[in-house]
């Protein structure tokens, strides 16, 4: 049974396998794209749909969801996936 998660952009609830998982590592507070869930920490999900990624980046939704100030590095990664 797959876990359901909510997209930060469109708020749709989907299987976690169908979404990108972005995690703030607990020890370093560094942000990672975390597809295999091996990094522990606070996480946010976004659909793999390019429109959802665009909304997430435009509205700076990761800052609130992950409680971080600088999301530049992970935003650059998300633009390429």
VEXROTOR-738558 format. One record per residue: residue number from 0; residue in three letters; x, y negated, z of N, C-alpha, C in turn. Coordinates in steps of 0.001 Angstrom, whole numbers, plus 524288, in hexadecimal, padded with zeros to 5 digits. Example, Ala and Ser with C-alpha at 12.3 -4.5 7.8 and 13.67 -1.06 7.14 Angstrom:
REM VEXROTOR-738558
0  Ala  83386  8163A  81E78  8300C  81194  81E78  83390  80CE4  81E78
1  Ser  83232  808CA  81BA8  83566  80424  81BE4  83264  7FFE2  81EBE
This chain:
REM VEXROTOR-738558
0  Unk  80341  8049B  80000  80000  80000  80000  80376  7FB19  80000
1  Unk  80297  7F7AD  7FC4A  805B6  7F2E9  7FBD8  803BC  7EEB4  7FF89
2  Unk  80752  7EBA6  80181  805EA  7E748  804E1  803EE  7E2CD  8018D
3  Unk  80014  7E01E  80376  7FDDD  7DB95  800C9  80059  7D6A9  80305
4  Unk  80185  7D302  7FF95  803C6  7CE03  8012C  8011F  7C9A3  7FE1C
5  Unk  80155  7C4DD  80052  7FEE3  7C05F  7FDC9  802F9  7BD0E  7FB05
6  Unk  801DD  7BBAE  7F62D  80548  7B843  7F325  80507  7B2C7  7F575
7  Unk  8098D  7B05C  7F650  809C3  7AB17  7F871  8078C  7A70B  7F4AB
8  Unk  80788  7A839  7EFA2  805C2  7A471  7EBBC  7FFE9  7A4DE  7EAA3
9  Unk  7FE1F  7A972  7E8FB  7F8A2  7AA04  7E760  7F527  7AC28  7EBB0
10  Unk  7F77F  7ADE7  7EFF7  7F4C2  7AFFD  7F492  7F1FA  7B52D  7F38C
11  Unk  7F2FF  7B7A4  7EF13  7F0BB  7BCC3  7EDEA  7F367  7C0ED  7F13B
12  Unk  7F077  7C4D2  7F2E2  7F29F  7C922  7F5E9  7F37E  7CDB5  7F236
13  Unk  7F86D  7CF7E  7F1FA  7F9FA  7D39B  7EE50  7FDAE  7D769  7F104
14  Unk  7FED0  7DBBA  7EE64  802C1  7DF5F  7F051  80806  7DC96  7F084
15  Unk  80AE6  7DD69  7F4A6  81007  7DAF0  7F547  813B7  7DC6C  7F0D5
16  Unk  812FA  7E117  7EE9A  81655  7E2D8  7EA47  815B8  7DF77  7E565
17  Unk  8116C  7DCA4  7E4F9  81064  7D96E  7E05E  8122C  7D3CA  7E118
18  Unk  814FB  7D2D0  7E559  8167D  7CD7A  7E69F  81C50  7CD0E  7E7C1
19  Unk  81E53  7C841  7E75F  823AE  7C724  7E90C  82386  7C617  7EEE1
20  Unk  8272D  7C864  7F1C0  827A1  7C775  7F75B  82C63  7C3F8  7F83C
21  Unk  82B8A  7BF8A  7FAC4  82FC3  7BBF8  7FC09  83061  7BC15  801F6
22  Unk  83513  7BD34  803C4  83600  7BDE8  80961  83A24  7BA23  80B56
23  Unk  83913  7B7DB  80FEC  83CF4  7B4BD  812BF  83F6F  7B873  816A6
24  Unk  84465  7B9BC  815B5  8471E  7BD74  8191B  84744  7BB6A  81EB5
25  Unk  84615  7BEDB  82259  845A8  7BD5B  827DA  84AC3  7BB27  82A14
26  Unk  84F28  7BD78  828B5  85427  7BBE3  82B0E  85658  7B6D8  828BC
27  Unk  855EE  7B63F  82386  85890  7B1E5  820F2  854E6  7AD96  81F04
28  Unk  84FD1  7AE9C  81EE9  84BE5  7AB03  81CBD  84C9E  7AA0E  816E8
29  Unk  84F97  7AD5F  8144B  85059  7ACFC  80EA4  84BBC  7AFA5  80BEE
30  Unk  84A19  7AD7C  80774  845AB  7AF9E  8048C  8477D  7B37A  80066
31  Unk  84499  7B7CB  7FFF2  845DD  7BBE3  7FC2B  840F4  7BDA9  7F961
32  Unk  8418C  7BF3A  7F474  83D84  7C23A  7F1CB  83E4A  7C7C3  7F3C8
33  Unk  83A47  7CA24  7F5F3  83AD8  7CEE9  7F908  83756  7D344  7F6E0
34  Unk  8387C  7D55C  7F247  834EE  7D92B  7EFD5  83483  7DE5E  7F2B8
35  Unk  83896  7DFFB  7F56F  83871  7E51A  7F7FB  83775  7E4B6  7FDE1
36  Unk  83657  7E00A  7FFCC  83505  7DF11  8054D  83939  7E0DA  80924
37  Unk  83E17  7E0A1  80796  8424D  7E246  80B16  84441  7DDD8  80E8A
38  Unk  842E9  7D8FE  80D38  8449B  7D481  81053  84048  7D33A  81437
39  Unk  841BB  7D2CB  8192B  83DE6  7D1A5  81D35  83D83  7CBCA  81E1D
40  Unk  838C1  7C9F9  81EE9  837E3  7C47A  81FFA  83276  7C2D2  81E61
41  Unk  83185  7BDCA  81E5A  82C75  7BB8D  81CDA  82BFB  7BBC5  816E8
42  Unk  8276F  7BD81  814F5  826CC  7BE2A  80F52  821ED  7BB7B  80D44
43  Unk  82220  7BA2D  8083E  81DAA  7B811  80563  81D60  7BAF2  8002D
44  Unk  818BD  7BB4A  7FE0C  817EF  7BE17  7F928  815BC  7BA72  7F50A
45  Unk  81721  7BB83  7F020  814F3  7B8B1  7EBAF  8142D  7BC93  7E73D
46  Unk  80FDF  7BBF6  7E46F  80ED0  7BF59  7DFEF  81345  7BEEF  7DC05
47  Unk  813F7  7C2F8  7D8FB  817F7  7C2E0  7D4E2  8162D  7BFBB  7D02A
48  Unk  8117E  7BDC0  7D062  80F45  7BA74  7CC4C  8124F  7B548  7CC0A
49  Unk  81443  7B3C8  7C777  81741  7AEE6  7C702  81441  7AA0F  7C8D6
50  Unk  80F1C  7AA0F  7C82E  80BFF  7A597  7C9F2  80C26  7A514  7CFE7
51  Unk  80BE6  7A977  7D2A4  80C2C  7A953  7D860  81182  7A76D  7DA2C
52  Unk  81597  7A935  7D797  81ADE  7A776  7D8F9  81B53  7A195  7D818
53  Unk  8191D  79FB1  7D3C0  81948  79A1E  7D28A  8167A  796EC  7D6C6
54  Unk  811EA  798C1  7D880  80EFA  79613  7DCA3  81210  79620  7E1BE
55  Unk  81447  79A97  7E311  8175D  79B25  7E7D5  81BD5  79734  7E7FA
56  Unk  81E87  796A3  7E395  822FE  7931B  7E348  82146  78D64  7E341
57  Unk  81D33  78C2C  7E034  81B67  786C6  7DFB4  81968  7849B  7E4E0
58  Unk  8167C  787CE  7E7CE  81435  7860B  7ECBA  817C2  786F9  7F16F
59  Unk  81C71  78923  7F06D  82045  78A21  7F4A2  81DE5  78D6C  7F907
60  Unk  81AFF  79178  7F799  81831  794A8  7FB67  81BC2  79814  7FEC0
61  Unk  82067  79943  7FCE1  823F6  79C8C  7FFF3  825D2  799D4  804E8
62  Unk  8265B  794B5  804B0  8283F  791D3  8094A  824AD  792B6  80DF2
63  Unk  81F9E  79277  80D1F  81BED  7933F  81159  81B6E  798EF  812EC
64  Unk  81B35  79C63  80F08  81A70  7A1F0  8101D  81F10  7A454  8130C
65  Unk  823CF  7A2B1  811A6  82879  7A4FB  81406  82AFD  7A170  81822
66  Unk  828B7  79CE2  818DE  82AA8  79920  81CC9  8306A  797D8  81BF2
67  Unk  83196  79619  8172A  836E2  79486  815BF  836AE  78F32  81311
68  Unk  83B14  78C87  812F1  83B66  78777  81066  83D79  787DC  80ACF
69  Unk  8417A  78B1F  80A0C  84405  78B6E  804F1  8429B  7908C  80232
70  Unk  83FBE  79019  7FDE7  83E31  794B4  7FADF  84078  7948E  7F55F
71  Unk  84431  7911D  7F476  84654  7904C  7EF3A  84884  79547  7ECD1
72  Unk  84BA4  79821  7EFC2  84E3B  79CC2  7EDAC  84A46  7A0F7  7EC0E
73  Unk  84671  7A211  7EF5B  842A0  7A618  7EE1B  83EFC  7A43C  7E9BE
74  Unk  83DF1  79F2D  7E977  83ABA  79D10  7E532  83D6F  79DF1  7DFF7
75  Unk  84287  79D38  7DFC8  84576  79E27  7DAF9  84516  7A3E2  7D95D
76  Unk  84548  7A767  7DD30  844D5  7ACFD  7DC10  83F64  7AE3B  7D9FE
77  Unk  83B5E  7AC18  7DC6F  83605  7AD20  7DAC3  834EB  7AB21  7D542
78  Unk  83780  7A6F6  7D3B8  836B9  7A4E9  7CE63  838C0  7A8BA  7CA3B
79  Unk  83C44  7AC39  7CBB8  83E9F  7AFD3  7C7EC  83C29  7B53C  7C7E4
80  Unk  838A5  7B664  7CBA3  83640  7BBA8  7CBC1  8313F  7BBD5  7C8AA
